[in-house]
Amino acid sequence: MIVVGAARSRRQTPSFRLLAVWIALLALAQICDVITTGADMARGGVEGNVLVGTLLGMGGLGLVFVLKLALVGAMAIVSLLVQLYAMRNPGRASEQAYHFVWRALQLSVVGLLVVAVHNTALLAVIN
């Protein structure tokens, strides 16, 4: 007997290795953002993000770099905790929470890479 629609495929949580790759990509994207921001500012560019501009005024690129890496560490911890929770407590709510964090991680990487490319293009215009 075949029952159509009775068995619903569950989305699998990505492996720890894949999660580590995306965390590493996030760290690299953050580093690229800091490097390109520093290069633009060295040639007369101005930071467009008010919060980052304030941090740059308080502690320079070093402070921004440390805070960005701390955010990467926080995202890694949250991602691991949510993944462990989803594995130990299978269900719709834990699965949705995990996939939300997973997509937020991926969107963060893509967004930061767009910013780094924009900073690089701005550097070409400044020179």
LUMKE-142036 format. One line per 10 residues: number of its first residue (from 1); their letters; for each residue x, y, z of N, C-alpha, C. Coordinates in nm, 2 decimals, padded with zeros to 4 digits. Each point is the difference from the previous one (the first is absolute). Layout:
<nodes>
NUM	A	X/Y/Z/X/Y/Z/X/Y/Z | ...
</nodes>
This chain:
<nodes>
1	MIVVGAARSR	00.08/-00.12/00.00/-00.08/00.12/00.00/00.09/00.12/00.00 | -00.03/00.10/-00.09/00.08/00.12/-00.01/-00.09/00.12/00.05 | 00.06/00.07/00.09/-00.07/00.12/00.06/00.07/00.12/-00.05 | -00.06/00.08/-00.08/00.06/00.12/-00.05/00.00/00.11/00.10 | 00.11/00.06/00.02/00.01/00.11/00.09/00.01/-00.03/00.15 | 00.00/-00.13/00.03/00.01/-00.04/00.14/00.14/00.02/00.06 | 00.10/-00.04/-00.08/00.13/00.01/00.05/00.06/00.13/-00.05 | 00.04/00.09/00.09/00.05/00.13/-00.03/00.15/00.00/00.02 | 00.08/00.04/-00.10/00.14/-00.01/00.02/00.05/00.11/00.09 | 00.08/-00.03/00.10/00.05/00.09/00.09/00.13/00.06/-00.05
11	RQTPSFRLLA	00.02/00.13/00.02/00.13/00.06/-00.04/00.10/-00.04/00.10 | 00.12/-00.04/-00.05/00.11/-00.04/00.09/00.07/00.12/00.05 | 00.05/00.00/00.12/00.09/00.11/00.04/00.14/-00.02/-00.06 | 00.06/00.10/-00.05/00.13/-00.01/-00.06/00.10/-00.06/00.10 | 00.11/-00.06/-00.05/00.10/-00.06/00.09/00.08/00.10/00.08 | 00.07/-00.04/00.10/00.08/00.09/00.07/00.11/00.06/-00.09 | 00.05/-00.09/-00.09/00.11/00.04/-00.09/-00.05/00.12/-00.09 | -00.12/-00.02/-00.05/-00.06/00.11/-00.09/-00.02/00.13/00.08 | -00.05/-00.02/00.12/-00.02/00.12/00.09/00.14/00.07/00.03 | 00.10/-00.08/00.02/00.14/00.06/00.02/00.04/00.07/-00.12
21	VWIALLALAQ	-00.03/-00.05/-00.12/00.04/00.07/-00.13/-00.07/00.13/00.00 | -00.13/00.01/00.03/-00.07/00.12/-00.01/00.05/00.10/00.11 | 00.03/-00.05/00.11/00.06/00.09/00.11/00.13/00.06/-00.05 | 00.09/-00.08/-00.06/00.12/00.04/-00.06/-00.02/00.11/-00.11 | -00.10/-00.03/-00.08/-00.03/00.10/-00.11/-00.05/00.13/00.07 | -00.07/-00.01/00.10/-00.05/00.13/00.07/00.12/00.07/00.06 | 00.10/-00.07/00.06/00.12/00.07/00.05/00.08/00.06/-00.12 | 00.01/-00.07/-00.11/00.08/00.06/-00.11/-00.07/00.12/-00.06 | -00.14/-00.01/-00.01/-00.07/00.11/-00.05/00.01/00.13/00.09 | 00.00/-00.03/00.13/00.02/00.11/00.10/00.14/00.06/-00.02
31	ICDVITTGAD	00.10/-00.08/-00.01/00.14/00.05/-00.02/00.01/00.08/-00.13 | -00.06/-00.05/-00.11/00.00/00.07/-00.13/-00.07/00.14/00.02 | -00.11/00.00/00.08/-00.07/00.13/00.02/00.10/00.10/00.07 | 00.07/-00.05/00.11/00.08/00.09/00.07/00.12/00.05/-00.08 | 00.06/-00.09/-00.08/00.11/00.03/-00.09/-00.04/00.10/-00.10 | -00.11/-00.02/-00.07/-00.04/00.09/-00.10/-00.05/00.14/00.05 | -00.06/-00.01/00.12/-00.03/00.13/00.07/00.12/00.08/00.03 | 00.10/-00.07/00.06/00.13/00.07/00.03/00.07/00.06/-00.12 | 00.00/-00.08/-00.11/00.06/00.05/-00.13/-00.07/00.12/-00.05 | -00.14/00.00/00.01/-00.08/00.11/-00.05/00.03/00.13/00.09
41	MARGGVEGNV	00.00/-00.02/00.13/00.02/00.11/00.09/00.14/00.06/-00.01 | 00.10/-00.09/-00.03/00.14/00.05/-00.02/00.01/00.09/-00.12 | -00.09/-00.01/-00.10/00.00/00.08/-00.12/-00.11/00.11/00.00 | -00.05/00.03/00.12/-00.10/00.11/00.01/-00.15/-00.04/00.01 | -00.03/-00.13/-00.01/-00.14/-00.04/00.01/-00.05/00.02/00.14 | -00.13/00.00/00.01/-00.07/00.02/00.13/-00.09/-00.12/00.03 | 00.00/-00.05/00.12/-00.09/-00.11/00.03/-00.15/00.04/00.00 | -00.08/-00.07/-00.08/-00.14/00.04/-00.02/-00.09/-00.05/00.12 | 00.05/-00.11/00.07/-00.08/-00.05/00.11/00.03/00.08/00.12 | -00.11/00.06/00.06/00.02/00.09/00.12/00.06/-00.07/00.11
51	LVGTLLGMGG	-00.05/-00.12/00.03/00.05/-00.08/00.12/00.15/-00.03/-00.02 | 00.03/-00.05/-00.12/00.14/-00.04/-00.02/00.09/00.13/00.00 | -00.05/00.11/-00.06/00.07/00.12/00.00/00.03/00.05/00.15 | -00.10/-00.02/00.09/00.02/00.04/00.14/00.11/-00.09/00.06 | -00.01/-00.13/-00.03/00.10/-00.09/00.05/00.14/00.03/-00.05 | 00.01/00.03/-00.13/00.13/00.04/-00.06/00.05/00.13/00.07 | -00.08/00.09/00.04/00.04/00.12/00.07/00.05/-00.03/00.14 | -00.06/-00.10/00.06/00.03/-00.04/00.14/00.13/-00.08/00.01 | 00.02/-00.09/-00.09/00.11/-00.09/00.01/00.07/-00.04/-00.13 | -00.04/00.06/-00.11/00.06/-00.03/-00.13/-00.04/-00.14/-00.05
61	LGLVFVLKLA	00.08/-00.04/-00.11/-00.03/-00.13/-00.06/00.02/-00.12/00.09 | 00.09/00.02/00.10/00.03/-00.11/00.09/-00.12/-00.04/00.08 | -00.07/00.10/00.05/-00.13/-00.02/00.08/-00.10/-00.07/-00.09 | -00.02/00.05/-00.12/-00.10/-00.05/-00.09/00.03/-00.15/-00.03 | 00.13/-00.02/-00.02/00.04/-00.14/-00.03/-00.03/-00.10/00.11 | 00.04/00.04/00.12/-00.03/-00.08/00.12/-00.15/-00.02/00.02 | -00.08/00.10/-00.01/-00.14/-00.02/00.02/-00.06/-00.08/-00.11 | 00.05/00.01/-00.13/-00.06/-00.09/-00.10/00.04/-00.14/00.02 | 00.12/-00.03/00.05/00.04/-00.14/00.03/-00.08/-00.05/00.12 | -00.03/00.09/00.09/-00.08/-00.05/00.12/-00.14/-00.03/-00.05
71	LVGAMAIVSL	-00.05/00.07/-00.10/-00.14/-00.03/-00.06/00.01/-00.14/-00.07 | 00.11/-00.02/-00.07/00.01/-00.13/-00.06/00.00/-00.11/00.10 | 00.07/00.02/00.11/00.01/-00.10/00.11/-00.14/-00.02/00.06 | -00.08/00.11/00.02/-00.13/-00.02/00.05/-00.09/-00.07/-00.10 | 00.01/00.03/-00.13/-00.08/-00.07/-00.10/00.04/-00.15/00.00 | 00.12/-00.03/00.02/00.05/-00.14/00.00/-00.07/-00.08/00.12 | 00.01/00.07/00.11/-00.06/-00.06/00.12/-00.15/-00.02/-00.01 | -00.07/00.10/-00.04/-00.14/-00.01/-00.02/-00.04/-00.11/-00.10 | 00.07/00.00/-00.11/-00.02/-00.11/-00.11/00.02/-00.14/00.06 | 00.10/-00.02/00.07/00.03/-00.13/00.06/-00.11/-00.04/00.11
81	LVQLYAMRNP	-00.03/00.10/00.08/-00.10/-00.03/00.10/-00.14/-00.03/-00.06 | -00.04/00.07/-00.10/-00.13/-00.02/-00.07/00.01/-00.14/-00.07 | 00.11/-00.03/-00.06/00.01/-00.12/-00.07/-00.01/-00.12/00.10 | 00.07/00.01/00.11/00.00/-00.11/00.10/-00.15/-00.01/00.05 | -00.06/00.11/00.03/-00.14/00.00/00.05/-00.09/-00.07/-00.10 | 00.02/00.03/-00.13/-00.09/-00.06/-00.11/00.03/-00.15/-00.01 | 00.12/-00.04/00.02/00.03/-00.14/-00.01/-00.05/-00.08/00.12 | 00.00/00.06/00.12/-00.04/-00.07/00.12/-00.15/00.01/00.03 | -00.07/00.10/-00.06/-00.14/00.03/00.02/-00.07/00.01/-00.14 | -00.01/-00.10/-00.07/-00.05/00.01/-00.14/-00.15/00.05/00.01
91	GRASEQAYHF	-00.03/00.08/-00.09/-00.14/00.05/00.00/00.00/00.13/-00.09 | -00.12/00.04/-00.03/-00.02/00.11/-00.09/00.07/00.13/00.05 | -00.02/00.03/00.13/00.05/00.13/00.05/00.15/00.00/00.00 | 00.07/-00.11/00.04/00.14/00.00/00.00/00.06/00.00/-00.14 | -00.07/-00.07/-00.09/00.04/00.00/-00.14/-00.01/00.14/-00.06 | -00.11/00.07/00.03/-00.01/00.14/-00.05/00.10/00.09/00.05 | 00.03/-00.01/00.13/00.10/00.08/00.07/00.14/-00.02/-00.07 | 00.03/-00.13/-00.02/00.13/-00.03/-00.06/00.01/00.06/-00.14 | -00.10/-00.02/-00.08/00.00/00.05/-00.14/00.00/00.15/00.00 | -00.06/00.07/00.09/00.01/00.14/00.01/00.14/00.05/00.02
101	VWRALQLSVV	00.07/-00.06/00.10/00.13/00.03/00.03/00.10/-00.03/-00.12 | -00.03/-00.12/-00.06/00.08/-00.04/-00.11/-00.01/00.10/-00.12 | -00.12/00.04/-00.03/-00.02/00.10/-00.11/00.06/00.14/00.04 | -00.01/00.04/00.13/00.05/00.12/00.04/00.16/00.00/-00.02 | 00.06/-00.11/00.04/00.14/-00.01/-00.02/00.04/00.01/-00.15 | -00.07/-00.06/-00.09/00.03/00.00/-00.14/-00.03/00.14/-00.05 | -00.11/00.07/00.04/-00.02/00.13/-00.05/00.10/00.10/00.05 | 00.05/-00.02/00.12/00.10/00.09/00.05/00.13/-00.01/-00.08 | 00.04/-00.12/-00.04/00.12/-00.02/-00.08/-00.02/00.07/-00.13 | -00.11/-00.02/-00.07/-00.03/00.06/-00.13/00.00/00.15/00.01
111	GLLVVAVHNT	-00.07/00.05/00.11/-00.01/00.15/00.02/00.14/00.06/00.02 | 00.08/-00.06/00.08/00.13/00.05/00.03/00.09/00.00/-00.13 | -00.01/-00.11/-00.08/00.07/00.00/-00.12/-00.04/00.11/-00.10 | -00.13/00.03/00.00/-00.05/00.11/-00.09/00.06/00.13/00.05 | 00.01/00.02/00.13/00.06/00.12/00.06/00.15/00.01/-00.04 | 00.07/-00.11/00.01/00.14/00.00/-00.03/00.02/00.03/-00.15 | -00.08/-00.06/-00.09/00.01/00.03/-00.14/-00.03/00.15/-00.03 | -00.10/00.05/00.07/-00.03/00.14/-00.01/00.12/00.09/00.04 | 00.06/-00.04/00.12/00.11/00.08/00.05/00.12/-00.01/-00.11 | 00.01/-00.11/-00.06/00.11/-00.01/-00.10/-00.03/00.08/-00.12
121	ALLAVIN	-00.12/00.00/-00.04/-00.04/00.09/-00.12/00.02/00.15/00.04 | -00.04/00.03/00.12/00.02/00.14/00.05/00.15/00.04/00.00 | 00.08/-00.10/00.03/00.15/00.02/00.00/00.05/00.03/-00.14 | -00.06/-00.06/-00.10/00.04/00.02/-00.14/-00.04/00.14/-00.04 | -00.11/00.05/00.05/-00.05/00.14/-00.03/00.09/00.10/00.07 | 00.03/-00.02/00.12/00.08/00.09/00.08/00.14/00.02/-00.06 | 00.06/-00.11/-00.04/00.14/00.01/-00.06/-00.01/00.07/-00.13
</nodes>
